[in-house]
Amino acid sequence: MPGLGSAALVVAFGLVAYAAVAGGYAAHRGRRRLLESATNALFASFASVLLAALVLLAALARHDFSFAYVASHTSRELPLGYTLASFWSGQEGSLLLWLLVLTGIGSAAVALNRRLIRTVIPWTVPILGAIASFFALLLVFVASPFATQVAPADGAGMNPSLQNPYMLAHPPLLYLGYVGLTIPFAFAMGALASGRADERWIIATRRWTLASWTFLGFAILLGAKWAYEEVGWGGWYAWDPVENAALMPWLVATAYLHSVMVQEKKNMLRVWNAVLVAGAFCLSLFGTFLTRSGVINSIHSFTQSSIGAWFLGFIAVVAAASTALIIYRLPLLRSRTRLESLVSREAAFLYNNLFLVAFALTVLWGVIYPLVSEAVRGVAVTVGAPYYDFFAVAFGLPLVLLMGIGPLVAWRRASLRAVGRSLLWPAGAALIVGILLLLAGAGSSPAGLVGYTFAAFVLAAIALEFVRGTRARHALGGGSWPAAFTSLVGRNRRRYGGYVVHAAIVLLLVGAVGIGGFGTTQEGKLTQGQSVEVGDYTLTYLGSEQRRAANSQELRARLAVSRGGEDLGTVLAGKNRYFAEQQTSNEVAIRSDWLRAEDLFVIADQFNPDGSVFVKVIVNPLVNLIWLAGLLFVAGALITLWPDAREQRRLARRFDEEGALARA
Amino acid sequence: MDVLAVALGALLAVAAVAFVARPFLAEPDAEDDRLAGRTSAEQERLELLERRDRALGALKELEFDHRTGKIADADYEASVGPLRREAAEAMRALEPLAPPARAPVEKVDARA
């Protein structure tokens, strides 16, 4: 029923446009009922978009090829999971997902914060309405998922690269991250527009920001795992523009999550925080633009479309409007508090912010460089991995050091002597680890050796924080040591959850350094019975085999694997030929050894008529720590996100006090 | 577009309009249609409450970090005085603005 889907989108467009216009008028003129009406329009828009989404899902499930979108992205033989996931595999569907998530979380954020920030909400509603209007406009007039056609016998199928289980989770999580950054943006701009730059908007959006950042970070790692398995070049991150598109807002949001603590503790960096929130949102729009416009060549960009100009225009409007608002409110935002010392926690946060933002900007420059070079010189020049690797090391290593130093430095000011004393244990641990690694032969990769030494420093600093805190808590409250530890974390989830996230970043660093600095590769043509040796592995080619899967023909090379004379079984690497899509995909074999945290990675993409096969075998040491880091990252984020009853009571009391005055 | 789709679309539009118009339908002649804003006195009080809570939170953290040995005695002494003064100033400034039924002011909990 495409008509119902189109009607639902038209109604949704009307509702969000009303929320923007009527809400803006109500906020400007102070009309209560009109604002309630605009808020209701925002809520109703979610229901309407949800209906449109259900219509599309039903069409996908029924293989209704009279929907042009369904015919373009699925086929009858495509498994049901991928068929439903094709909701977000195409441009129109992913725009619909954007709008669905935006109206959903926008409505939830407004509903849950109505009482908390009654003076900011009047402007938040029209801002959310305006952003949603842009996406609704695209869906109604430019890229409708409900365009119809005479139904063909079968659909064109799905891009083989997308036929991977990570396709089911990565895009929705990525969009939750991208779209979630709208919430802090809308509330921050709402606070500025209403002239209320107190910290309420920060409190109201803290968990929304953290959740969005967590989704975005986890989605980046899921995307990396997807690329590792599906694209099959043996690496985990290739600095591809679309990968970078998600990394940039995540870096800026990371900077914001740190600097906002300085605002909460010291009432400083208020302008900077407003800039970071606006920057993160603009970069999330830019990320969607990169993925959807096809303007920059990427292996992850699955579409070429005409919505690029619309997106660029919208990004320009958002950037200009938020900049103008921040400048207009500068007198309100200027902090009366000054940095007391360059050796203090807030100074450490400031340095961390500078490195994070500088890194985000260098990545942005690398991403847009092909466009700039084409405009200036007429030739699109792509920036390669060495550019990004250089800056990742240049900005990444100081950031890692700061993760270890920052938590050990006091707020306001700290003497160098006290800081030196705090750093003694972590520095000693790092030195010992460095010497041991050097003796073990890790000096073959100087960058790897430095990376691991820094990692040891940060992990020791984090461990020291937990040990000192637990000891102090035990001394204060008595009880058992586990109880003291639980109480420590429970009383300051933000701080200790943050440390767990830091540990996850270190784990990721250890994995990335392992795969980048200590990997081994071997490639060559093998005839049946021939072997290839890589590291301490031996692989023997046993022959090729074919199998018909649901929607493809699978061709595999079977290789026997042994290590030190021990038989480790066989692996199958090869390629799939997809019928409907008329495309071929490489299907690598990955044998994970979780004890050694390493992968044996086999690519077999060239099968010769004489029965031989060309294989590339890679040993990726410590790569599995990268994926473990993802789980630890989520665990740390959950600790931080978990509601803190003490803080809730403190805030409730403050708001009650304020409310009492308002009623008096 | 088939008839059922048109009918369902129209139904959706009517329901949406009714929901959006609800505030006006529920209160056709509202006595007070103004948005509850915040007076400058309320804003000043809110800022003082934030200042007080910020100082008390910083004191709490300072105490704990001192106990853990992260902060040296000299650094602690240098920081604790200004923070106590800041909290006291905020509380003093709040006194004349106190509403009739004011909740008790939060105390520093060094154990937190």
Contacts between the chains, C-beta under 8 A, distances in Angstrom:
chain1	res1	chain2	res2	distance
A	1	B	2	7.2
A	1	B	4	7.2
A	1	B	5	5.2
A	1	B	8	7.9
A	2	B	1	7.8
A	2	B	5	7.7
A	3	B	1	3.4
A	3	B	2	6.0
A	3	B	5	3.0
A	3	B	6	6.6
A	3	B	9	6.8
A	4	B	4	7.8
A	4	B	5	4.4
A	4	B	8	5.2
A	4	B	9	6.0
A	6	B	1	7.4
A	6	B	9	7.8
A	7	B	1	7.8
A	7	B	5	6.5
A	7	B	6	7.5
A	7	B	8	7.2
A	7	B	9	2.7
A	7	B	10	7.9
A	7	B	12	6.5
A	7	B	13	7.5
A	8	B	9	7.1
A	8	B	12	6.2
A	10	B	9	7.7
A	11	B	9	7.2
A	11	B	12	5.3
A	11	B	13	5.1
A	11	B	16	5.4
A	14	B	13	7.8
A	14	B	16	7.6
A	15	B	16	5.9
A	15	B	20	7.0
A	18	B	20	6.6
A	26	B	35	7.3
A	27	B	35	7.6
A	30	B	34	5.3
A	30	B	35	4.3
A	30	B	37	6.7
A	31	B	33	5.9
A	31	B	34	7.7
A	31	B	35	6.8
A	32	B	23	7.9
A	32	B	30	7.4
A	32	B	32	7.4
A	32	B	33	5.2
A	32	B	34	6.1
A	32	B	35	5.0
A	32	B	36	7.4
A	33	B	23	4.2
A	33	B	24	5.7
A	33	B	27	6.3
A	33	B	30	6.0
A	33	B	33	5.5
A	34	B	23	7.7
A	35	B	35	6.2
A	36	B	22	7.9
A	36	B	23	3.9
A	37	B	20	5.3
A	37	B	21	6.7
A	37	B	22	7.4
A	37	B	23	4.9
A	37	B	24	6.6
A	40	B	19	5.3
A	40	B	20	5.1
A	40	B	22	6.0
A	40	B	23	7.0
A	41	B	16	7.7
A	41	B	20	4.8
A	43	B	19	7.6
A	44	B	15	7.9
A	44	B	16	4.8
A	44	B	19	5.0
A	44	B	20	6.3
A	48	B	12	6.4
A	48	B	16	6.4
A	51	B	12	6.8
A	118	B	36	5.8
A	119	B	36	8.0
A	119	B	37	6.4
A	119	B	38	5.1
A	122	B	35	5.9
A	196	B	38	7.1
A	196	B	43	7.3
A	198	B	43	7.6
A	198	B	46	5.7
A	198	B	47	6.2
A	198	B	50	6.0
A	199	B	50	5.8
A	200	B	46	7.9
A	264	B	54	7.3
A	265	B	54	6.6
A	265	B	57	7.1
A	265	B	58	6.1
A	266	B	54	7.6
A	267	B	50	7.7
A	267	B	51	7.6
A	267	B	54	6.5
A	408	B	70	6.3
A	410	B	62	7.5
A	410	B	65	5.9
A	410	B	70	6.4
A	410	B	71	4.6
A	410	B	75	5.8
A	410	B	79	7.3
A	411	B	58	6.4
A	411	B	61	6.8
A	411	B	62	7.2
A	411	B	79	7.7
A	412	B	58	7.7
A	412	B	79	5.0
A	413	B	75	6.6
A	413	B	78	6.7
A	413	B	79	6.8
A	414	B	71	7.1
A	414	B	72	7.8
A	414	B	75	5.5
A	415	B	72	6.2
A	415	B	74	6.4
A	415	B	75	5.7
A	417	B	72	7.1
A	418	B	71	6.7
A	418	B	72	3.8
A	418	B	74	7.7
A	418	B	75	5.6
A	421	B	72	7.4
A	422	B	70	6.1
A	468	B	68	4.0
A	468	B	69	6.1
A	468	B	70	6.6
A	469	B	64	7.9
A	469	B	68	5.8
A	471	B	68	7.3
A	472	B	64	6.6
A	472	B	67	4.4
A	472	B	68	4.5
A	475	B	67	7.3
A	476	B	67	7.3
A	476	B	111	5.0
A	477	B	111	6.8
A	491	B	112	5.9
A	646	B	112	7.2
A	650	B	53	6.8
A	650	B	106	6.4
A	653	B	103	5.3
A	653	B	106	6.6
A	654	B	49	5.1
A	654	B	50	7.7
A	654	B	53	6.2
A	656	B	103	5.4
A	657	B	45	7.9
A	657	B	49	6.1
A	657	B	99	7.2
A	657	B	102	6.2
A	657	B	103	5.3
A	658	B	42	6.8
A	658	B	45	6.5
A	658	B	46	5.4
A	658	B	49	6.5
A	660	B	99	4.0
A	660	B	100	7.4
A	660	B	101	5.5
A	660	B	102	6.2
A	660	B	103	7.2
A	661	B	41	7.6
A	661	B	42	5.8
A	661	B	45	5.6
A	661	B	97	7.0
A	661	B	99	4.1
A	662	B	36	7.6
A	662	B	38	7.5
A	662	B	42	5.9
A	663	B	99	7.4
A	664	B	99	4.2
A	664	B	100	5.4
A	664	B	101	7.9
